[in-house]
Every structure is written in C-alpha cells, then in structure tokens.
Amino acid sequence: MELTREDYFKRQTTLAELGKEGQDLLQKAKVIVIGCGGLGNPIAIYLATSGVGELHLVDFDTVSVSNLHRQVFFKVENIKQPKVEVLANEIKKRAPFTKVTFTNEAINKNSILLLVSKFDVVVDGTDNLKIKYLINDACVLTKKPLVYGSLYKFDGYVATFNVLNGEGDYTCNLRDAFPKIATDIPNCEEAGTLNPIVGIIALLQVNEVIKIITKIGKLLTNQLLIYNALENSQFKMKLKRNDSIDIEAIFNASSYEADNCEIQDTNLLISSSELKNKLNSKNIEIISIYNDLDKILPFNVHQKIPHKSFTVENFIPNYEKHYVIVCEKGITSYNVTLKLKERYPSLHVFSLFEGIKNY
C-alpha cells in the first residue's frame, strides 16, 4: 500500500491552528532525544508519528526485564538488545516520513556540544541528574531549546528551557530552577516509579516539542509544571532568570560524570565469574540492595535490604567476612560499597561489577 503524507497526517493538518504549514515545519525539523527509557520510549515514537522529519536517538543501555512495564515499545524478545536499535526499528515500522538515526553510547562532556548543535530541539529523557545538568548546560552554550522531563515516584516535572524570546534573550534553564545538582535524590531504580506517570510526562514533553516547532500555543517557559499522579493535581512554579550563574565556567570546570561502572575503582569490584567461583565459600556474605524485595535473584543472598533503609551507621561489620554487595546494574551497590569502605577501611567489601543484570 502506498502511503502519502496527506493521508497519514490528515487528522492533524485538519486543525486550523496547525494546517499544512505547521506539518511542513515538523517535516523540516531535526530533533534529538537523549535517553530511550521510560520517557524517551514514548517521546521518540510520538514525535516520529507526529511528523518530525529527522529524529536522532541516544542511549547506551540494553533492554532489561524491569524496563518492560513502563517502556512500552520494548517487548520480551528485545531483552538484552540495544534500546536505541530496537526503538529505531519500531519507529521505521510506524513513521515512514521520519528519518531515524541513533548513537548507541553514553553522552559525555567531550561529545555533547557537537552532537546537540546539529539539531533544532533537544529532548531530555534521561534519569541521571548529572547528565540532565550536562544536557542543560550544553543547550545553553549552543543556544538550543531544551524540553525537560523528570520523575520522582508519583510526581512528574516538565519545562521548556532556553528558548529565544522576542527581546533577544533566552528563557530560564534548569539552573535557574535548581542552581546545583542535588546529591540525595534516588533514580527510578532506587525510588520506584508508576507506569502511568511516565507516559503522562513523556507526552507533555512531546506536546512542548510540537509547539516549539510549529509556533502554536503557549510554551512551558519560565515555569516548571509539577504533576502528581495520586492526586491528579498540577501546579506551575514560576522561574526567574539568574544572570549571575556563569554556565560556561561551570561547564569548563565540571566533569558531569554519571554514576556508572566506567569510573568505578576496580579494587572495590568483583566480577561475575569471580563471584560464581566463590559462592560456596563460607566466609562470603552477599547483601542485596534493592527497591524491589521480590526480585528473583540468580543466587542465594544472606540479606536483602531496601536501598532507602540502608545506613552505614547501622551496619555491624564482621571483619572475618568478605562482603559482596549486589544490585540491578552495579551502580547502587558500588555506592554502598564505597560508603562502607570509607567507614571501615579494613573491611573486605566488594560490589558486583555491572550488577545482576549482566551476571
């Protein structure tokens, strides 16, 4: 069957506010979606089927079982496959008028400026705070609009940052809302997240992108929309520019290193093969740090502790034991291992490298 743009977008171009002119603007637009998980998953699909002409996806991760309940365009058979590749293939099945490309690696300070400079709009679908600030700062430096989204339990946050206004200035950015990176906010693996709130926030982000490109409606600029799924409530927090913040200086001085295995001390790590060889050792004690205590583990553990309940102060060490801390991806377990080692320097404690996901 031959598809035409006129037929495909008929319901959308029927809108007088959008029309063929707006649809043409979407077709000419180039958008980059950074992060293809809970937010990025529906964002990418809906942007493509809305008619965005060029879409670039960025993510380093592979599909895991725990993704499937909210990353709804992944299927069971996609487990362990690269997220960007799977999502790009899904877009090709649905959106014949969108050119989709992808980068299957993590963004970093060295690559991001060149990357985002190639696109008209940047969409943040990540769940790491340091990376969110990296994206924000890069957009300010390259003068690109950023559609921001984030989640915490039952709350979702949406804003459109760094848009050029009619006076030649740019609207507020993430650092106007939160000048410094918080260090005590857990990601969705640690805090948990509900399926509907993920989709709601993602589609609000898509809505902002379409309005930026087609120049219709009122953007969420100079404000932060906060939506609560339990109360079905929302309010907008007004933001004010802080011109004393020197983002270029911050960018030059910051590493923005995400909490991942690439920067972990190898002396505090144990590989899957090493652990398998030591599972029957009498002096090994395995502690699982999890949000989901019902998770099925590939081996027996001696303790299961929710991350939010774990405190170094309440940990009673046995110096005759060799402790192995495990979690889903090896990030939370490494942080716990690091804290234990700092508190008890002579303790034998290790984190399972790359977590149970890659065991």
N, C-alpha and C positions, 0 to 999 in steps of 0.2 A: 504494500500500500504506500502510495506517495503522499508524504506529509508536506503541507505548506505552512509557512509562518502565519498566514492569515487565519487558517483554520485552527492551528494549535493555540494561538493566543486570543481567539475571538472573544471569549468571555471577559478577558482583561482589557482589550482595546475598546470594548463597548463602553467602558467607563469614560465619561466625558472628560474627567479630570486627568486621565492618562492618555487615552487615544493612541493613534498610530505614532504620534510624535514621541510620546513617552516610551512606547515599546521600542522605537528605534534607538532611543537613548540607552535603554537597557541592553540592546543588542551590541552597542558600541562599547559598553563598559567592561572594564577589567577589574576583577575583584579577587583578593587573596583571603583565604580562610586559614587561620593558623590554629591548629588543634582540630582533630577529627573525631573526638569522643562524643560525650553526651550532648554538648552544644553544637559542635561542628558538624555532627552527623546530619541532623535535620536542616541546619543552616545551609549546608552545601547543596542538598537535594532541592530545597525550596528556592534557593537563588537560581539554580540552573533551570528549574521548571518555570520560573517567573520570566526567564528570557535573558539573563545576564550572558553576554556574548563570550567572555573568557573568564574562566574560573581556575584558580590555582590552589591546590590543597597542600598543607604542610603538616606532617606528623611523623614521629619516629617509631611509634608503638605498633604492636600487633594486637589483633582481636583476642580477647580472653572471655572465658565463660561469664565472669562477673560484669562484663560490658553489656551483655545482650538484653538485659531488662529495660535499659534506657537508650541504648544506642541502636535504635530500632531498624536501621537499614543494614545491619550486620546479621548474619544467620549462623546457625550452629556449625555449618560446614566451613565457615570462614575463620574459625578459631585457629590462631597462630599465624594467620596471614596478615600482611601489612595493611593497616587501616586505610591509608591513602589509596592503595591499589584497588582494594575492594570497593571503596566509596566511589572512586573514579569510574569503575566498571558499572556500578549501579546508576550513575548519572548518565552514562552513554546509552543505557537502555531506555531512559526516560526523557532525555532532553537532547533531541537531535540538532538543536540550533545553538548548543553551547560547546565551545572548545574547552576541554578539561585537561589540565596537566597537574603534576604533583611532584613534591620533594619528600622523599622518604628518609628524612633525618631531622634531628632536633635543630631548631634555630639557635643562634648564639650571637654574641655581640659582633663578631667578625663578619657575619654574613647578612645580618638583618637589614642594614641600611640599603645595600644594593638591591636586596630582594623586594622590600616594600616600595622602593622608589619606582618600580615598574608598573604599579597598579593604581587605580583610581580610588579605591576604597579598601581599607584593611578591616577584617573582622576577627575579633579575639574570641576563640572558642577553647582556650586553654584552662587548666585548673591549677596552675602553679603561680603563686604570687610574684615571685621574682621574674618570671617570664612575662607576666602581664605588665610589669613596670618596664621591662625591656621593650616590649611592643609599643607601649605608650610613648616612651622617650624617643624611640626611633621614628614614630609617626610625627612627633613634634619637630624633630630635626629635619625630616624630609617633607614636612608640610602636607601630610596626608590625613584625611579624616579617618577616625577610628570608631568602629561600633563595638562597644564594650559590653560584655556579659559575664556574670559570675553567679555562683550558687553557694549557699550555706544552709544545709539541712532543708528547711521548708521556705527559706527566703531566696528570692532571686533579685539580681541587680542589673539594670540596663541603662546605658547612657551613650550618647553620641559625642565624641570628643574631637577637639581640634579642627573645627570647621571654619573656613574663612567667611567672615561676615561682611556686610555691605560697607563697613568702615575701614576695611583693610586689615583688621585684627582677627585673631583666631579665638574661638570659644574655649572654654575651660577644658582641661585634660585631667587625667587620673590623679596627678599630683596636686591639683587644686582641691580635689575631694579628700584625698589621703596622701599627705606630703611624703610620708615614709612608709616603707614596706613593713607590715606587721609580721611578727615572728611567731605568734602563738595561735594562728588560725589554721586548723587542720584542713586537708583536702578531702574530696568526697570519699576516698578510700577509708579515711580515719573517722570522719564525721557521719558518713552515710548520706544518701540522697534519695528523694522520691521520684518515681517515674514522671508524673505529670508536670512538675515544676521545671524539669529540664526542657521539655518540649515547649512550654509556655514562654520561657525566657529566650530560647532559640528563635522562635517565630517572631517575638518582639524585635529581636536583632535583625532578622530578615526584613521586617517592616521598615526599620530605620534605613537600611541599605537602599531599598527601593525608593524611599522618599529622597534620600541624598542624590541618587542618580537622576530621578525624574523631576526633582524640584517641586514636588507637590506636598501638601500637608505641612505640619509643624514638627520639627525635629526635637528630640530629647537633648537639646544643647543647654549648657549652663545649669544642668539639673541631673539628679540621679533618681531614676524610678526604682522604688523598692516594692516588690510584690511578695505577699505572704500567702502560701497555698492553703494553710489551715484555716485562716480567717477569710480568705478570698478578699483581702484588703490590699490597697496600694496607696502609696503617697510619694510625692516628689520632693526631694530635698534640693533646695536651691544651692547652687555653687557660685563662687566668686573667684575670679582670676587672682592669682598671687604672682605678681610680676617680679617678686624678689627671688623666686626659685630659678636657679640657673641650670636648666636641663642639660645643656651642652657640657657643662662642667661635671654634672652628676654622671652623665653617660661616659665621659672620658675616665672618670675615677672608679667606676663600678665594673664588676665582673659579671653580675647578673647570673651567676652560676646556679642552675637548678639543682635540686636535691636528687642527683642520680648517681648511678654506680661509677660513672667515669671519673668522679672526683673523690672517691672513697679511698681511705687508707687500706692498702692490701693486707697490712698486718692485723687488721680487725675483721677480715673476711675469711669465710670458709666456703669452698666450692661444693657443688652438689656431689661430685664424685668423692671428695674427702669426707663429706658427711655420711654418705652411704657406707663407706668403709668403717665408720666409727659408730654407727647406730647401735650396735650391740655392746659398746664399751660401757662398763659400769660407772665410769666417772663422768659420762656425758649427761648433761641435763638440758633438754630442749624446751624453750619457752616461746609460745606462740603469742605474738602481739597482734590482736585483731579487733576490728569493729564488729565483724560478724562471727560470733562464737559458734555458730552452727556449721561453719565451713568444714567441708570434708578435706582432711589433710592426708598426704601420701605416706605419712609415717606417724607413729605414736609420739605424743608430746607429754612432758611432765606437768606443764602448766599452760593454761590458756587465760590470757589477761587482756581485757579491752584496753586499747591504747589510752583512752581518756582516763582510765583508772590507774594507770601505771605511774608510780613515782619512785625516783631513785632513793629518796629518803626512807621509804618503807621496804626497800629491798634488803633482805638479810643475806649477805654473801656467804658461800661455803668455799673457802679457798682450795679445797681438795677437788672441787668440781671444775669441769670445763663446760661453760655455758654456751649454748648456741641459740641466738635469738632469730626467730623467723617471722616473716610477714608475706604479703602477697607479692610485692615487687622488689623487696630488699631495700626499700627507702626508709620506711618507719623503723624497721629492725636495726638498720645501721645507726639511725639517730639515737635509739635506745642504747645500743651497744656503746656508742661514743660517750653518752652520758654516764653509763656505768663505769667505763674505763677511766673517765676523768675523776669520778668519785672514789673508785677503788683501783688505783693504778696497777697493783699486782694481781688483780683478778684475771683469770683466764676466761675471756668472753669474746665471742665472735658473732658476726652477722652472716646469715646465709646469702651468698652473692647472687644477686638478681632474683632472689625470693623463690617462693614455692611455685610461682607461675612458670619459671624456667627450670624447675627441679627435674 
